[in-house]
Amino acid sequence: MDAVPVYLIFQPANTAYGIGFNALGLKWNFERRGRFSPYLELGGGVIFTNHAVPTYTNDVNFTPSAAFGTHILGEKYNWSVEGRYLHISSAGLGNLNPGLNTFQVRLGVGRFWKRK
């Protein structure tokens, strides 16, 4: 399970704020090549917003996604770079269901600690 503490969606009628979680997270890590560790990820979850997304639809939506990226392993910090396709849709919970399709470029930083 993956928590998403803040969603921020800019729309012509308003700006929607939301929270969500991804109950499905499947990640395939390919064989490491030096400092690079590529991966493929499939995920899906739900998002709850204060306004309907898209406008005039629903404030509860589902978020299936697919990503391809790589971890860049360092001495102290590890970076990740990925391209992600994300679809936001109510899956027919309301009368309208146009959905939103986005492509995102994500950059992350992390740190691993060794056990003593």
N, C-alpha and C positions, 0 to 999 in steps of 0.2 A: 504494500500500500504506500502511496506517495501523496503527501499533503501539498496542496497549492494554496498558500496563505493569502495571496492577493492576485486577482485578475483585474485588469484595467482595460476596458473596451471603449474606444472612442467611436461614437456614432453621430450622424448628422443631427438627430433630435436630442441626444443627451450623451453623457458619459456614464457607463455602467461599471459599478464596482462589484466584485464577487469573490467568493472563496470556493474551493473545490477539492476533490480528491480523485486520484486515479486508483481504482481497485485492480486494474489489470496492468501489469508491467512485465513484458517479456523482453529480455535483453540477451543478444548473442554477441559475446566477445570473441573476436577473431584472434588468431595467433599473433602474438606481439612481435613487432619488427623494430628492434632497437628501443627507442624511447616512445614509439607510437603503438598504441593499442586500439585498433579500429573496432567499431561495434555497429550493430543494427538493432533497432528497438521498435517494438510495437506496444501501444498502450491504449488505455481507454478509461474514462471516468465520468464524473458528473460535476457541473458547475452551478452554483446558486448565486444569482445577481439581484441587485436592488431595482433594476429596470429590465424590461423585456429585451432580449438579444436574439435576433435582430428586433428592431422597434416593431411594436404591435404583434409580437408573437408570444414568447413565454420567458419566464424568469428562471426556469429550470431547464438545463440543456445537457446533452451528452457530448463528450469530447474524445472521439477516437483519433489516434495519431500514429505516425510512423516517422522514424528518424534514422539517419546514418551519420556517424561522426567518429571522432577519435579522441582518446585520452592521450595527452602528452605528459609523460611521466618525468618528473624532475627529482632532484635531491630532497628538497623540502616541500615544494608545492607541486600539485598536479593540475594541469589545465585540461579543459575539454572544449572541443569545437564541433558543432553539429548543424545540420540542416534538418528541419522538421516540418512535415505537413500536418496541419491540425484542422479538423473539421468540427464546427460547433453547430449542433442541431437538436431540436426537441424530440426527434424521433416520432413525430406525429402526436405529441401530447396536446397540442393546440390545433386550431383550425388552419392556421398558416404554418408552413415549415420550409422556408426558403433556405435556411442554413447559411453558414459562413465558411469559406475555405481560405486558409492562410498558409503561407510558407514563411517559416521563421528561421533566422540564423541565430544560434545561441552560443554564448561563450560562458564557460564556468571555471571556477577555481576551487580547489579542495586541498585537503592535507590529510595524510595518513599518519597515524601515530603507531610506533612500535611498542609492543608489550615489554615491560621490564622484567 
